[in-house]
Amino acid sequence: MNITVQREPLTPQSTPGKMSLDGVFECYTLEPRNKIYAPMIGGVAQKPYAIPAGSFFWRKVMSPEHGFEVVLIQGVPGFTGIEIHPGNIPKNTRGCTVVGTIQEQNFVGHSQEEFARLMAKLPDSGTIDYLDAPPVQQPDQSVQSNPQSSVG
């Protein structure tokens, strides 16, 4: 089964998105802020921040931190222990992806219930694609001349 996380426009606190399973919408997601918003120390962005866009393998594992089965994202460059698990706010993400059925700015709700539904639908392993949000289109602010006006 393929999971896709389509990220939406960022906030300075979080990376919101939508999750689909084999192309069918499943739930909303929340990840840590994007690297561009992470504080820098010695020219290095400080974690947690969202993992880079890309395709990865996942498998269900028992989480030593949470004490229950989660989805572990494998092979993320520069990251370890990236999971999909319940949570509501950016502080709950700790580098991971949290899921819910309600989305507000920097928040997903009904996370425990959605996580249980998600885990029941997923096989033991699969692939996941994290897709960055498309660039925000800026309105054309170029100055247009008025063809009826003339200098005279």
Backbone torsions as a table, in degrees:
resi	resn	phi	psi	omega
1	MET	NA	138.7	177.3
2	ASN	-103.9	129.9	172.8
3	ILE	-101.3	136.2	173.0
4	THR	-122.7	131.9	172.8
5	VAL	-113.0	107.5	177.2
6	GLN	-93.8	109.0	-179.2
7	ARG	-73.2	149.5	179.3
8	GLU	-108.8	175.8	179.5
9	PRO	-52.1	137.3	-174.7
10	LEU	-73.5	158.9	164.7
11	THR	-119.3	164.7	177.0
12	PRO	-63.9	-17.4	-178.3
13	GLN	-101.1	-23.9	-172.1
14	SER	-155.7	170.0	175.2
15	THR	-121.4	97.0	179.1
16	PRO	-79.6	162.1	178.1
17	GLY	-168.7	-175.4	177.4
18	LYS	-129.6	136.0	180.0
19	MET	-105.4	136.1	172.6
20	SER	-127.2	151.7	176.8
21	LEU	-112.7	117.2	-176.2
22	ASP	48.2	42.2	175.1
23	GLY	86.2	-0.7	-179.2
24	VAL	-107.7	126.7	-179.3
25	PHE	-54.4	133.5	178.5
26	GLU	-114.9	-49.8	-173.7
27	CYS	-168.6	178.8	174.6
28	TYR	-94.0	154.6	179.2
29	THR	-126.9	160.4	173.9
30	LEU	-142.8	131.1	177.5
31	GLU	-124.7	171.8	175.7
32	PRO	-62.9	172.8	177.3
33	ARG	-57.9	161.1	176.4
34	ASN	-74.7	156.2	-178.7
35	LYS	-54.9	-31.4	-178.6
36	ILE	-64.5	-21.0	179.1
37	TYR	-99.3	-3.8	-177.2
38	ALA	-73.5	140.7	176.6
39	PRO	-64.8	146.7	-178.4
40	MET	-105.1	136.7	172.1
41	ILE	-129.6	117.4	-178.1
42	GLY	60.2	33.5	179.3
43	GLY	79.2	6.8	-179.2
44	VAL	-114.5	128.7	177.8
45	ALA	-66.7	134.8	-178.0
46	GLN	-92.4	129.6	179.3
47	LYS	-75.3	159.0	8.1
48	PRO	-85.7	145.8	168.6
49	TYR	-147.6	164.4	-175.3
50	ALA	-62.5	145.0	177.6
51	ILE	-66.4	159.1	178.3
52	PRO	-68.2	154.0	174.1
53	ALA	-60.7	146.8	178.9
54	GLY	161.8	-179.5	178.5
55	SER	-110.3	133.8	-175.3
56	PHE	-139.3	163.2	171.3
57	PHE	-92.6	151.0	175.0
58	TRP	-134.0	159.0	173.4
59	ARG	-151.8	153.7	175.5
60	LYS	-77.8	133.9	178.4
61	VAL	-143.7	161.2	172.1
62	MET	-80.0	122.9	-179.4
63	SER	-81.1	121.7	177.7
64	PRO	-65.8	-28.4	-179.0
65	GLU	-79.5	-40.5	-174.6
66	HIS	-93.4	-25.2	179.9
67	GLY	79.7	14.6	175.6
68	PHE	-144.9	169.5	-177.4
69	GLU	-71.6	135.4	179.2
70	VAL	-134.6	176.2	171.9
71	VAL	-96.2	122.4	178.1
72	LEU	-101.3	123.3	177.9
73	ILE	-88.0	125.9	-173.3
74	GLN	-108.2	148.4	172.5
75	GLY	75.6	26.3	178.3
76	VAL	-83.2	117.5	-177.6
77	PRO	-57.6	127.3	177.0
78	GLY	79.4	5.6	-178.1
79	PHE	-132.8	149.1	170.7
80	THR	-135.9	156.6	175.9
81	GLY	66.2	29.7	178.8
82	ILE	-81.9	122.3	-174.6
83	GLU	-125.2	163.1	162.4
84	ILE	-106.8	123.6	-177.0
85	HIS	-153.7	173.5	178.6
86	PRO	-71.8	155.3	176.5
87	GLY	168.5	167.8	-175.4
88	ASN	-124.8	-32.8	-171.6
89	ILE	-128.6	166.6	-178.3
90	PRO	-52.7	-37.7	-179.8
91	LYS	-60.4	-29.2	179.8
92	ASN	-75.3	-17.0	-173.8
93	THR	-75.2	-40.2	178.5
94	ARG	44.4	39.0	-179.8
95	GLY	97.9	-10.9	-173.6
96	CYS	-100.4	-174.6	176.0
97	THR	-112.5	126.4	174.1
98	VAL	-107.8	155.3	-173.7
99	VAL	-124.9	155.4	177.2
100	GLY	-167.6	170.1	-179.7
101	THR	-100.3	-8.5	178.0
102	ILE	-121.6	139.1	179.0
103	GLN	-128.6	128.7	170.5
104	GLU	-132.7	174.8	-178.8
105	GLN	-60.6	124.2	178.3
106	ASN	59.8	34.3	-176.0
107	PHE	-159.4	140.6	163.6
108	VAL	-127.9	142.9	-176.9
109	GLY	-118.5	168.2	-176.6
110	HIS	56.3	40.9	-173.8
111	SER	-68.9	-45.0	-178.8
112	GLN	-59.0	-45.2	-178.6
113	GLU	-65.0	-44.7	-179.7
114	GLU	-66.9	-39.3	179.3
115	PHE	-61.4	-42.4	178.5
116	ALA	-61.9	-43.6	177.8
117	ARG	-62.4	-44.3	-179.5
118	LEU	-60.7	-48.4	-177.9
119	MET	-62.7	-34.5	178.8
120	ALA	-67.8	-28.9	-178.7
121	LYS	-83.4	-26.1	-172.2
122	LEU	-83.0	140.9	170.1
123	PRO	-73.9	-170.2	-177.0
124	ASP	-72.3	-23.5	-178.6
125	SER	-159.4	167.9	179.1
126	GLY	176.9	-157.6	178.7
127	THR	-120.0	157.5	177.3
128	ILE	-139.0	136.7	176.6
129	ASP	-114.9	123.3	172.9
130	TYR	-100.5	117.2	-177.7
131	LEU	-112.3	127.1	178.5
132	ASP	-70.4	155.3	177.9
133	ALA	-62.9	143.5	174.3
134	PRO	-63.7	152.8	179.5
135	PRO	-60.2	144.0	178.1
136	VAL	-74.1	127.4	179.4
137	GLN	-75.4	125.9	176.6
138	GLN	-91.3	138.4	177.3
139	PRO	-62.8	146.8	178.8
140	ASP	-69.6	115.4	-177.2
141	GLN	-109.7	19.7	179.1
142	SER	-68.8	148.6	179.3
143	VAL	-80.6	126.8	179.1
144	GLN	-106.5	136.9	179.5
145	SER	-81.5	150.6	177.6
146	ASN	-89.6	113.7	-175.6
147	PRO	-66.6	-17.0	-179.4
148	GLN	-87.7	-12.9	179.9
149	SER	-90.9	146.7	177.6
150	SER	-143.3	154.4	177.7
151	VAL	-93.4	129.0	-176.6
152	GLY	-154.3	NA	NA
